[in-house]
């Protein structure tokens, strides 16, 4: 009996969702009875790769999804069913396009240097009516709804079971709140190794959507579903730790009491890598056409977008791309709700490692209110204004592409550029009304 089948037996699971996340962040799965799991653990579950967002054709053979047994997670809302993340093979060889494998390779690169990335994500989401066109709670209408206690408790039938599920899974949830937009929420859980965080991030999105459906609602992580409201961010908290067996095993290597704001030289090199690669990184952290409606957007009804407008870092100040909230970590505020759980972590680590390897200097921090008095883009660097610019930056960033692998980069860029060309050609009703009589 395989380790996976044995673990399923211990958890009394009758079915297993063998799942992989394609290049656009969509989870694909097959539901497998327990009796067939041992064979699937050995050989994988077969998929037609062209039917998902992978750079394949109908002429390619089956993509085999090999389950990663350590990621096995029971579905708290569906007793007897489990979920497991999988990595992809084609013709018996690992696929370079596989996002989870890509992250594992970056983690292995870091481990060779005695480093382990630990991370946490703040995955914001909206709760909408089933059509997705309106906020699900008509009473949630305050101009500044953030932390609204009554609106939060009206969603207790969803948020309460969500927290209980995360506790049951051992994630260490520690708070939930109503976020800055009407109908917007966030649940925070304890940081972990970046691969564990990515697996949990992927599962979290499925769990939230499934529980919302049970309540007659639709959960959305779309970056900017409403023009006047704050968009969905995915702020990512980062620190590097010494690996087991290294001279600094179990230590947070970003912390240094003698360093500026309590951070080490290593942390600042990592930070400099994030800044240096920010335009190309945007292609992965802000991967959709809609993503660029959130970045540098005009003020919302609440008064702020809470998203960065340029490439800069600061102390405990939420108006810049990177925030240093304390002497333990960095917070990257660039990613949005569409960020791919695995590609986000992989790209961040690749950028940070390049900063370390080249000993890059982030320069002085900026302590201004970057919303009220924004930095001159010439002094701080400019983020892409649309997906096309992000793709161009990604194409030109040779260091990041070398770290991630050219085969993956070409596949991802090809599919995203096709999406950009298709969606930029759409003509909105607003544009038609404004220009029809020009």
Secondary structure, DSSP 8 states (H G I E B T S, - for coil): --HHHHHHHHTT-SEEEEEEE-TTS-EEEEEEEGGGHHHHHHH-EEEEGGGSSSS--TTS-EEEEEE-GGG-EE-TTSTTEEEEEEEEEETTEE-TT-HHHHHHHHHHHHHHTTEEEEEEEEE-EEEE-TTSSSBS-TT---TT-TT-HHHHHHTHHHHHHHHHHHHHTT--EEEEEE-SSTTEEEEEE--EEHHHHHHHHHHHHHHHHHHHHHTT-EEE--TTSSTTS---BEEEEEEEEE-TTSTTBT-BTTB-TTSGGGB-HHHHHHHHHHHHTHHHHHHHHS-STTHHHHTT----TTS---S-SSS-EESS-TTSSEE--SSS-EEE---BTT--HHHHHHHHHHHHHHHHHTT----S---S-TTTS---HHHH----SSHHHHHHHHHH-HHHHHHH-HHHHHHHHHHHHHHHHHHHT---HHHHHHHTT-
